[in-house]
Amino acid sequence: MSKLELAMEKQLQAVGVSFERELMLVPGRRFRFDFTFRSAGLVAEIEGGTWSGGRHTTGAGFRKDCEKYNLASLEGWTVMRFTSDMVKKGLALEQIVAYLDQEEAQASSGEL
């Protein structure tokens, strides 16, 4: 687990958000997803190395990420992606919580 993923994990725990880590959600594929919020059908991916030329920003890495995220979408998952600064500034947490709150409100009102 990267330092950035650990930071995200601590933020989620601090506000009492339940999640699962490193799940394989695409049948027949070994892709693992950073954070899964099963009841909301949401996965969150932390894109490390965004500003430093990490794997996610190389041509091959970007292509593999696109494939992974598209396959997750085809399986019915919503994919949210976050850069390191979004995690550090709390924007990732804010957006995850907003999504989860929205899903909970829709479920409560019977809109699903």
N, C-alpha and C positions, 0 to 999 in steps of 0.2 A: 504494500500500500504506500502510495506516495505521501509526502508531507501535505500536499494540497488536499488529497482525499481524506487524510486524517483530520485536517482543519474543517472540512465540510462535515465529516462525521460528528465531530465535537459540536459544531453549530446546530446540527439537527437534533442531537441528544439534548442540548441545552434548552431547546424549546419543546421537547417532548414529542418530536415527530418520529414515528416508527418507520423503519426501512430495512431492506435486505441488501447484502453486498455480494458483488461478483457472481450474479446468477447468469446461467446460460438460458436464454429465452427463445432462441430461434432453433427449432428442431433440425437436427442434422448438422448444426454448425457449432463451433467451439467458442464463439464470441461470448465474452463476459461483459456484463454491464456494471458500471461503478455503483450506482444506487438504484434500487427498485422499490417503488411504492405500489405494491400489488393491487390493493383495493381501489386505487385511482387509475390503474393502467398506465402508470408513468415510470419512465426511466430517466435518470439524470446522469449525464456524462461530463466528467471534468477533463477539459482539454489542456493538459499540461504542456509546457514548452511553446505556447502560442507566440510569445515575444522573443524566444531564444532559439528558434529554429529546431524545435523538437520534432518527433516523429509525426505528429498530427499535421505539421505544415509542409512535409515533403509531398511530392506528387503521389508516390505510392501509398504513403500513410493516409493522405487525404482521401484517396480513392477507396481504400479499405474501410475507412470510417464511413464514407458515404454508403457503401454496400451494407455495412452493419446497421446503420440507422434506417436505411430504406427497408431492409428485411424486418427489422423490429416493427416498423410502421405497418408493413403488410400483415404482421401477426397481431395487429390491433393495439400496439403500444404507442403512447405519445412520448416523443424523445425531446428532452430539453438539454441543451449543451451550454457549458459554462467555461469561461476562460479563467485563468488564475486570478486576475484582478477582480473579476466578478465574485469569486469565492472570498477573497481577502476583504473586499469592501462590504460584504454581506448581501449583495444584490442577488446572488444565487439562492441563498436561503430565503430571501424575501419573495422571489418569484416561485420557488417550490411551494412555500407556504400558501401563497395566493392561489396557485393552481389547486392544491389540496383542499383549501377552503371552498373554492368554487365547485369542485366535484362533490364535496360533502353537502353543500347547499342544494345542488341539483338533485342529489340522491334523496335528500330530506323532502324536497318539494315534489318528488315523483317525476321529474323531468327526464330521467334516464329512460 
